[in-house]
Amino acid sequence: MKHTNLITNKCVKEIQQILETARSNAYRAVNFAMVKAYWEIGRIIVEEEQKGEKRAEYGIALINELSKKLTEEYGKGFTKTNLKYMRTFYQKFKKGHALRAELSWTHYRLFLRIEEENARQFYLNETINSNWSTRELDRQINSLLYERLALSKDKKGVLELAEKGQIIKNPEDLIKDPYVLEFLNLKENSKFQEKDVESLLIDNLKQFILELGKGFSFVSRQKRISIDNEHYYVDLVFYNYYLKCFVLIDLKIGKLTHKDIGQMDFYVRYFEKEIKSNDDNPTIGLILCSDKSKTMIKYTLLDESKQLFASKYKLYLPTEKELREEIEKRKEQIQINKKLGE
């Protein structure tokens, strides 16, 4: 007697899930074993170097000799460059028991590029909390995410950022300035319209949400608002589940105007009265513009409102120097605003 189709789809899927989980766990275990091995190799190199009378010369000779012997035995993974990484790995992560199984050797290699300890600790925590791939981590480091988030925080806030990663408590915690939209592949001086930027943001929604930050989920584009038979459209609507509120985004080509600010204020007020539920927190409005003036902010709702924000966006990944200059300008303005408010 033949037995056919005795195995149900559910049965097959359960077995597949078991095997995939086992493979994943095995890969993670092997990967972490190599991370720990590289840390131990780094430790041995550092301790051996400290025995040398002329450390610099002895260290170079030691690395060269180790690379030659290990490459002959184990292959390409033990170049002089990689051995130097292992040495630096031990030097910057002295507590071997604190190494994280969630992180690959490539993750740790990226952390080694970061000189400031607080920044390095922030990226480590955020990589684990947000499950960043190595590609996402590399992008966040290059865009100086830590520096942009730390911009308006005091010393206590910066320390908390390093120790815990990004904590979303207030609307200000969500906002960056500038936002970096290099993934759109738009040239800075090319001719394009706001609808072009909007379409590209939707096409690259995963990267845009990565740049927006934690807790964002997409709700709508060109959300229609109708009043007295007139229609208005909000470019992009998101919901942030950390703050439990809607986040409205309007895109502007060129310099920010008082009309743009008034329009966003209108959108936010409409959502407050007509869209959000009683369980939602106040709606946030964010205008992304290519340029804005300090004077425009000073004499408009942006200066006092805790729900309206305007940030510049950049269509290319700036150099570290450019971003740091932008950040320094923002720091100076924040200090001026604080003094004027005293």
Buried (B, 14 or more C-beta within 10 A) or exposed (E): EEEEEEEEEEEEEEEEEEEEEEEEEEEEEEBBEEBEEBBEBBBBBBEBBEEBEEEEEBBBEBBEEBBEEBBEEEEEEBEBEBBBBBBBBBEBBEEEEEBBEEBBBBBBBBBBEBEEEBBBBBBBBBBBBBEBEBEBBBBBBBBBBBBBBBBBBEEEBBBBBBEEBBBBEEBEBBBBBBBBBBBBEBEEEEEBEBEBBBBBBEEBEEBBBBBBBBBBEBBBBEBEBEEEEEEEEBBBBBBBEBBBBBBBBBBBBEEBBEEBBEBBBBBBEBBBEEBBEEEBEBBBBBBBBBEBEEEBBEEBBBEEBEBBBBBBBBBBBBEEEBBEEBBEEBEEEEEEBEEEEE
